[in-house]
């Protein structure tokens, strides 16, 4: 049973990181602007690192699919998510209003608690896989692919609608003031 759950989680992570990478690659200039707005690294270094992020996401998504490279993929994705969480915490601490660029221009998501909790959720999935794969393995099935896709669609939809809600709430507060 756990091998099927592992398969579902891997498919979910693969879809999510693959779509995230594609969104960034299709709007790489915009993503670079978002990363520069974080103001964590010097602009010159950011211009070098920001194009690597979607490529590393894509590589991690592909590596976790194969049983002989799953560990490399999990380590790569864990490092990326750790960097994302650290960046989000830094921005939230400074109370800055910046776009995360999580999906390029596909979802104009701002750095907020939702973004933080989404990345904590991803880190929990990666930790779960790291602990359960050695004992139970991975089993892909039609159901794991289907549920992985559905859960990814739900996560992306909630992120999208959360952003719409926040924008409308902001406009409502502006009208009232």
C-alpha positions in Angstrom: 0.0 0.0 0.0 2.7 2.5 0.9 4.5 1.8 -2.4 1.4 3.1 -4.2 1.3 6.2 -1.9 5.0 6.8 -2.7 4.1 6.5 -6.4 1.3 9.0 -6.0 3.5 11.5 -4.1 6.3 11.2 -6.7 3.9 11.8 -9.5 2.4 14.8 -7.6 5.9 16.3 -7.0 6.9 15.6 -10.6 3.8 17.4 -12.0 4.2 20.3 -9.6 7.9 20.9 -10.2 7.6 20.3 -13.9 4.8 22.8 -14.3 6.6 25.3 -12.0 9.8 24.9 -14.1 7.9 25.4 -17.4 6.1 28.5 -16.1 9.4 30.0 -15.2 11.2 29.0 -18.4 8.4 30.4 -20.6 8.7 33.8 -18.7 12.3 33.7 -17.8 12.9 37.4 -18.0 9.9 38.1 -15.7 11.1 35.4 -13.3 14.5 37.0 -13.2 12.8 40.3 -12.3 10.9 38.6 -9.5 14.1 37.1 -8.1 15.9 40.4 -8.3 13.0 42.0 -6.3 13.8 39.6 -3.4 16.9 41.7 -2.8 18.7 38.8 -1.2 21.7 38.4 -3.6 23.5 41.0 -5.7 21.8 41.6 -9.0 24.7 40.2 -11.0 24.6 36.9 -9.0 20.8 36.8 -9.2 21.0 37.1 -13.0 23.2 34.0 -13.0 21.2 31.9 -10.5 17.6 32.7 -11.5 17.8 30.8 -14.9 19.3 27.8 -13.1 16.3 27.4 -10.7 13.8 26.2 -13.3 16.4 23.9 -14.8 17.1 22.4 -11.4 13.4 22.0 -10.7 13.0 20.2 -14.1 16.0 18.0 -13.4 14.7 17.1 -9.9 11.3 16.3 -11.2 12.8 13.9 -13.8 15.2 12.3 -11.4 12.6 11.3 -8.8 10.7 9.4 -11.5 13.4 6.8 -11.9 14.1 4.3 -9.1 17.8 4.4 -9.6 18.0 8.3 -9.4 15.2 9.0 -7.0 17.6 9.8 -4.2 19.4 12.4 -6.3 16.1 14.0 -7.2 14.9 14.1 -3.6 18.1 15.7 -2.4 18.0 18.3 -5.2 14.3 19.1 -4.5 14.9 19.2 -0.8 17.7 21.8 -1.3 15.5 23.8 -3.6 12.6 23.8 -1.2 14.9 24.7 1.7 16.2 27.7 -0.3 12.6 28.7 -1.1 11.5 28.5 2.5 14.5 30.5 3.7 13.9 33.1 1.0 10.2 33.3 1.9 10.9 33.7 5.6 13.4 36.5 4.8 10.8 38.4 2.7 8.0 37.9 5.2 10.3 39.0 8.1 10.9 42.3 6.2 7.2 42.6 5.4 7.9 43.2 1.7 5.2 42.9 -1.0 6.9 41.0 -3.8 5.8 38.3 -6.3 7.2 34.9 -5.8 7.4 33.8 -9.4 6.5 30.3 -8.3 4.9 29.5 -11.7 6.3 32.3 -13.8 3.5 34.5 -15.1 0.9 31.6 -15.0 -0.1 32.5 -11.4 0.8 36.0 -10.2 1.4 34.8 -6.7 2.9 37.0 -4.0 5.2 35.8 -1.3 2.8 35.2 1.7 2.0 32.6 4.3 0.3 30.4 1.7 3.5 30.3 -0.3 5.4 29.4 2.9 2.9 26.7 3.9 3.0 25.2 0.4 6.7 24.9 0.6 6.6 23.3 4.1 4.0 20.9 2.6 6.4 20.0 -0.2 9.3 19.5 2.3 7.0 17.1 4.3 6.3 15.1 1.2 10.0 14.9 0.4 10.8 13.8 4.0 8.0 11.2 3.9 9.5 9.8 0.6 13.0 9.7 2.0 11.8 7.7 5.0 9.4 5.3 3.2 11.0 4.5 -0.1 13.8 2.3 1.5 11.2 0.1 3.2 8.3 0.1 0.8 9.7 1.0 -2.6 7.7 2.8 -5.4 4.8 1.5 -7.3 3.3 3.5 -10.1 -0.2 2.8 -11.2 -2.9 4.5 -13.2 -4.5 5.6 -9.9 -1.3 7.1 -8.6 -0.8 9.1 -11.8 -4.5 10.2 -11.8 -4.5 11.2 -8.1 -1.1 12.8 -8.4 -2.4 14.9 -11.3 -5.6 15.8 -9.5 -3.9 16.8 -6.3 -1.5 19.0 -8.3 -4.4 20.6 -10.1 -6.1 21.3 -6.7 -2.9 22.8 -5.2 -2.4 25.0 -8.2 -6.0 26.1 -8.3 -6.1 26.9 -4.6 -2.9 29.0 -5.0 -4.5 30.8 -8.0 -7.8 31.5 -6.2 -6.0 32.5 -3.0 -4.3 35.3 -5.0 -7.6 36.4 -6.5 -9.2 36.5 -3.1 -6.3 38.6 -1.7 -6.5 41.1 -4.6 -10.2 41.5 -4.2 -9.9 41.9 -0.4 -7.3 44.6 -1.0 -9.6 46.4 -3.4 -12.4 46.2 -0.9 -10.3 47.7 1.8 -9.3 50.5 -0.6 -12.9 51.3 -1.4 -13.8 51.4 2.3 -11.0 53.8 3.2 
